[in-house]
Amino acid sequence: MKIIINIEDQELIDILKFLESQEGIKIENNIIIIDKRDISKARAQMNLIFRLLKIHDNLNRFLSSL
């Protein structure tokens, strides 16, 4: 199963770089590529990315409200 997520926020891409070594996720040209045979592992990695996106968004909202 191959999942491709396009992210336009370069700051977020830089933050997610640690996933390349920790989770085996590829990041190329603002595109996150999850390539796993096991669907449950691919879904878990996708959920991890979406949770990190939500945390990043919530943090940016909080900081902009200060």
C-alpha positions in Angstrom: 0.0 0.0 0.0 1.4 3.4 -1.0 0.1 6.6 0.6 1.2 10.0 -0.7 0.5 13.2 1.4 1.3 16.6 -0.1 2.2 19.2 2.5 2.8 22.8 1.5 4.2 24.1 4.8 8.0 23.8 4.6 8.3 24.4 8.4 6.1 21.4 9.0 8.1 19.3 6.6 11.3 20.2 8.5 9.6 19.2 11.7 8.5 15.8 10.3 12.0 14.9 9.0 12.6 12.8 12.1 10.0 10.4 10.8 12.3 9.3 8.0 14.7 7.6 10.5 12.2 6.6 13.2 9.3 5.3 11.1 10.8 4.6 7.6 8.7 7.3 5.9 10.1 9.0 2.9 9.9 12.8 2.5 10.7 14.3 -0.9 9.9 17.7 -2.3 7.1 18.5 0.2 5.6 15.0 -0.3 5.4 12.4 2.4 5.4 8.8 1.1 4.3 5.9 3.2 5.0 2.6 1.4 4.1 -0.4 3.5 2.8 -3.9 2.7 0.9 -4.2 5.9 -2.2 -2.0 5.9 -2.4 -1.6 9.6 1.2 -0.3 9.8 0.5 2.2 6.9 -2.7 3.4 8.7 -0.8 3.8 12.0 1.9 5.9 10.3 -0.8 8.0 8.5 -2.6 8.5 11.8 0.7 9.6 13.4 1.3 12.2 10.7 -2.3 13.5 11.0 -1.9 13.8 14.8 1.3 15.7 14.4 -0.4 18.0 11.8 -3.2 18.7 14.3 -0.7 19.4 17.1 1.3 21.7 14.8 -1.9 23.6 13.8 -3.2 23.9 17.4 0.2 25.2 18.5 0.3 27.8 15.7 -3.2 28.9 16.6 -2.3 29.3 20.3 0.9 31.2 19.5 -0.8 33.5 17.1 -3.5 34.3 19.8 -0.9 35.6 22.2 
